[in-house]
């Protein structure tokens, strides 16, 4: 009941934020077709600053996110909030897909009645209707022509589409307890990122995927949606977070120079980020731990 009251009292402020961001009167002419014309790329930047999402957003995702006009949340059952929640990503008309809304729905269960710990039992997501040639979750790869000499010179390599890492691929997946692991996840690489004793356990891999996805969803619901302005400005970022990233990059660079055979274990403090099948994921870590999603 308290959660309901809090949401109701907060909503007028979120509505006012949306109205300001979509004010065409103050928008430059070239930004009037974007999702937030008064402040172009607002949601893109806020999402990139959120620790849980920063490693999931690729450079080819960013132009698509320019057309995001709002991110909202709702409950699976208004009479029983414990049943789960939905995230709604609202888009204006854009060159990439025909959907005006992409959603994620988390159906949850109580793991421990004494601690109130919850986990997802099923995660549903929108099927994105990509426009021809605009699917940013795939890339065209030219197959090399076998043979040599005149034959190779005359023939052109055939192009085919292969999946690649993308926020729109990794986040908008359907997952369910006891279900199958999505086919576009490269299991061979994924197993290298988990404990050796459990690397052949598909059930554990699915549990890991759902746990990570649920934590990211909670971060978006509890932190990004209500405090998007502070994430956009960077005010909400954990103290010293950027500095720690810079230090980690320097240390990793030094370690690579010293030993090129170092293993590919995920950086400490990072969540598991499954690689995409067909191409090695350039990043191995995903969302941050929950404590970093708390409002600063």
N, C-alpha and C positions, 0 to 999 in steps of 0.2 A: 504493500500500500504506500509506503514511503517513497519507493522507487517511482511509482505512478505519479505521485504528487510532485516529485522533483522534476520528472520529465515534462509534466504539464506546465509548470512554472518556467521552465527553461525554454520551451518552444517559441514564445514570442520573440526572444532574443535571437534565436536561430532564423526565424522568419525575417527579422529585420536585417540580419547579415546577408541573407540571400537577396533581398531587395536592393541593398546597397551594391552588391557585386554585379547585379544585372542591370544597373542603371545606365541606359544607353545615352542619356543626356551628357554624361561626363566621359563617355568612352571615345577613344580615337576612332576614326573611320575604319581603319584596317583591322580593328579588334571587334567590330560589332557583330561578327558572325561566330565569335568564340563563346565558350561556356560562361565565362565571367568577364564580360567586355569592359567593365569598369576597372578591373584589375586582372589583366590577362595572365593565365596560368596559375591562378590562385590555388586551386586544388592540387594541381601537379606539384607545386612547390611544397605545399603543406604535407603531402604524402611522402615526398622525397626526404623531408626532414624528420618524419616519424621513424624511429629506429626499427620498428617492426617491418617497415616496407622498403626501406632505402635500398636493400640488396635485391629486391624483387623487381624494381623498375629499371628497365633497360632504356638505352638512348632512343630506340625506335618506338618505345611506348610513349615517350614524352609528347610528340606532336598530337597523338590521339587524346591524351589527357587534357590538352588545351581546350577541348570541347566539353569537358565535364562542367556542368553548371551547379551541381549540388550533390552532397552525400548525406543521406538521412538514415534513420534507423526506425524499426518498428518491432512489435512483439508477435510471435507466432500465435499466442493466445492472450488477449488483453486481460482475461480473467485469471490467468495463471502464468505469470512472467517466467516462472521456472522452466517452462516447456521449451523456451528457446527464443531466438530473435532473428531479425532480417536486417540486412544492409542493402540500401538502395543507392546505386550510382546513376544519377540522372545526367543525360547528355542532350545537347542541342543537335539539330541536324548537322551531319558531318560527312566528310568524304570517305570514312573508313567502314562504318557499319550502319545498318538500318535501325537497330534497336535505339529507342529513346531512353530505356532504362535497363541496367544490368543489376541483377540482385544476387545475394548470397543468403541462404537460409540455414541456420544452425539449429537442429533439434538436439536438445541436451538431456542428460540424465544426472542424477545425484550419485556421486561415487561414495561419499561418506556423509551420512546424516548428522554426524557429530561435528564435522569441520565445515560442512556446507560446500565441499569441493565438488565441482561439476566438470563434466566432459561431454564432448559431442558424440552422439550415436549415429547421426547422419548429417551430411552437408550437401545441400543442393545448390546448383548455380545455373545461371542463364546460359543458354546456347547462343553464342554470338553469331549474328548473321552478317558475315563480312561481305563487303562489296567486291566485285571482281578485281583481283590484283592488289587489294588493299589489306590483306591479312598480314599483320605484323608479327604473328606467331610462327610464321614460316619464312624461309629464305630460299631463293633459287640457287641451285648448285649445278654447275656444268660438269657432266661426266666426261672423263678423258677418253679420247678415241684410241682404241687399241691398234697396234701396228705402227708402221713408220713410213717414211718416204712420201711418195706421191699420194698414197691412200690417206695418210694422216693429214696431209696438207689440204686435200679436197674436202674431206668430211669435217663437219663442225660437231663439237661435242653436244650431246643432248642435255637439255636443262630439265631438272626435276626439283620439286619442292621438298625440303626437309624441315622438320620442326626445330625451333630454336627457343631459347629461354625468353620469356616475356611475362609481364605482369598479367596480361590477358589470357595466357595459357596456364600459368601456375596457380593463379588465384581463383579462376572460375572453373574449378574442377568439381565433379561430383564424387563424394566419398561416403562410404557406409560401412559400419561394423560388419565384419564377416564377408565383405564384398571383395572385389578384385582391385589390384593396384592399377591405376591408369596406364594404358599401353604406351603413352608418350614419355613415361619416365624411364630413363636408362638404368635398369636394375643393376647392371654390372658395375657401373660407377657408384650408384647409390649404396650398394653393399660395402664398398670400400670406405664409406664414411660413417659406418656404424660399428658397434663392437663385433669383434671377430666371432665370438660365441653365438651371436645372433644374426650374422650376416646372411644366412640362408633361410631365415624365418620371415616369410612374407607377412605373417600376421603381425609380427613386431614392426615391420616396415610400415604397414598400413596404420598401425597405432601411432607411430611416430609422425606420419604425415597428418593424421587427423588432429593430434595434439598440437602440432605446430600451427596448423590452419586455424584451429579454434582460438589459440592465444592471439594470433594476428587479428582475427575477427573481434575479439574482446577489446583489443587495443584501439581498433577503429571505432567501435561503438562507444567506449568509455572515455577515450582521449581525443581522437581526431575529430569526430563529429562535434562534440560540444566546445572544443578549444582550438578549432582550426586556425583562427587568426594568430594565436600564439605559436602554433606549429609553423605557420607561414613565415612569421617574422624570425623564428628560431628561438624565441624567448622560452619556449617549453622544452627545448632540447636539454638533456641532462648536463649538468655543469662539467666542463672539461671533456665532453664527449668527442668533439672534433679534434681536440688535442690528443686524446687517446688513440683515435683513428690514425692521426699523422704519425704518432710514435710507433704504432703497430706496423704501419707501412714501412717505416724506416728499418725497424727490426727485421721484418720479413725480407726486405731487400738485402740487408747484410747477411742474413742466414742463407739466402739463395746464392750470394756470391761465395760464401764459405763452403757450401755443400749443395750441389745441384740435385743430389739424390734424396733430399728431405722428403718425408711423406706428405700426403695431401690432406692431413687432418684439418677439420674446421677450426677457425680461430676461436680461442676461448671467449665465452660470453655470447657466442652466436648460436642461433638455432639452425637446425638442419635445413638445407635448401636443396631439394632433389634435382639432379641434373636431367636435362631433357634428352630423350632418345634421339639419335641421329646426329647430334653434335654435342661435343663436350661442353657442359655449362661453364661459362667463364668465371662464375662465382659459386662458392660452395656453401655459403651460409645464408640463412634467411632472417626471420624475425628475431628480435631481441627478447630477453626474458621479460616477464610481466612487470617486474618492478620498474623497468625503464619506460613503461607505458603510462605510469602514473603521472598526473599533472604536476608539473614542477612549480 
